[in-house]
């Protein structure tokens, strides 16, 4: 994950009040951002940071702001002891006060009720009430938040206590912490089995509690004092900002994932933009900034096994043929994933964990931890083989054993853009490597010297080797797809508008490539077959193409009938059978069997008839093979084939051609087709040049 600043602003000091941004609130639809800086309430356009309104209403520093659930009004509270209710058009419509400075505000997520708190009390106001119901507190209230149901209000206090109150202000639960509670937030995910509250405490910890006051898990040591804790709208992740001047992304359990941003002063508030991957940040120096979070896809693929990161800390392995999935909970930030045969490598912040399959089964999905490399290994790309991991660092490749011993290093002449394991014996696997300068290399992990395959003219984007390793498919930065013959180095195919390419792992002469919303399949010298497809092709096995669309892997069944028909037209029965084995219909198998039989390609015909379980034709094949061994002419067997197919007249002509007229008459007699036999006999007699058909009869 990486973050990008989309806009930032630093409000100047006005009205003699120091510019500090203590609080931020988003309009529920995410279009506007409200913040208090100095004595002003500022309203920004969330998209581009345009300042829409600078509202004068308070006479001292604004400490807190809150937006109502319907987006029609927002409230601000300040050190001048007043609360102002504003419309969404930035018009002040109501003001009321407390006896002390307003520390925090919170609109009820269900009703229009507004809670406000000071150092001595908290109040509950709603439009239906004429007065504010106030309740005394034992210590200064620093933060507050409503539960998802809107029935309970949690107050975080300076003495370390968290008081959970009902809508009437009565205390239901009291939680005691070891330091001032400066921030708290309820997980907004309504699918969670319990209401869970995150509490940021100024003893440098983050803790989680259920509504009944029972702690969930143990305290999380942060290493700094948190000033702001907030959930993304779906409750999967948290943002934590504080005295370390950073905003950190964490899981909903509080596991630190990565840094969102680093600012120049304390971060007092950080709030995710509703339903979007943006975070607004407010600081001690009066700066307000919006950061876009870009979540990259972390995944690995080898043949029919695809592994990808989920919730930043889990790895899901998917079998692309059976569609089975298994989840591995790493409980730490997953940085890289690599898959090879029965191995799975997962890079975490301070170690690399190697998993292996429990059973030697092509469909087994049970993984166990094999070993761990207890080192922090930074890399751009991660690759795993049977007994090694390979780290890609710009121009370098580093080979490590599963015990963390560095065995070998390759320094290449340009930045590595693509790397792939292409198989090989254990401890001698081969790597296919594409560089930014267009160089394509093959590296064997037991050899210090790379082998140059092709010197291309453009930066490499994707590579794949054919089934027999004789041809290389390349996609470059100009979206060209090219196929090279590795023996002659000759270019044998070229096309445009490609983003990815993959050879069929079960058929040498077939590959596919994607791009421009199209899937293209090329078989031998035949024309390209195209169909619509969104995403990237990442694998091709038999009649199944694996396509990555955003973060989901799709398995697409593609027809092989067209290639089958073309091979049959060429009477190339062996290649036609190989294509049929990739996946065709029963009618296609019958067509192949019949066509091969007529072409007297008996081996292909037999295997095809066995596929469709046609015993009648298998018995015919047995007779034909016996006749061929006896030296009978081929035309006689063609006649038998036509007879089995119901083409009796054609069969009779072939019997006559083989001088086995009695076979034709026997066929008609067995069928009780005496009229047809008589007509054929007359025709045969005339063909022979005599009018007497008695010798035929």
Secondary structure, DSSP 8 states (H G I E B T S, - for coil): -EEEEEEEEE---BTTB---EEEEEE-TTSSEEEEEETTEEEEEETTT--EEEEEE--SS-EEEEEE-TTSSEEEEEETTSEEEEEETTS-EEEEEE-SS---EEEE-SSSS-EEEE-SSEEEEE-TT-SS-EEEE-SS-EEEEEE-TTSSEEEEEETTSEEEEEETTS-EEEEEE-SS-EEEEEE---TTSSS-EEEEEETTTEEEEEETTS-B-S--EE-SS-EEEEEE-TTSSEEEEEETTSEEEEEETT--EEEEEEE-SS-EEEEEE-TTSSEEEEEETTSEEEEEEEE----EEEETTEEEEEETTTEEEEEETTT--EEEEE--S-EEEEEEETTEEEEEETTEEEEEEESSS-TT---EEEEEEE-S----SEEEE-SSEEEEEETTEEEEEETTS-EEEEEE-SS-EEEEEE---STT--EEEEEETTSEEEEEETT-SS-EEEEE-SS-EEEEEE-TTS-EEEEEETT--EEEEETTTTEEEEEESS-SEEEE-TT-TTEEEEEETTEEEEEETTS--EEEE--SEEEEEETTEEEEEETTEEEEEE---HHHHHHHHHTT-HHHHHHHHTT---HHHHHHHHHHHHHTT-HHHHHHHHHHHT-HHHHHHHHHHHHHHHHT--HHHHHHHHHHHTT-HHHHHHHHHHTT-HHHHHHHHHHTT-HHHHHHHHHHHHHHTT-S--TTT-
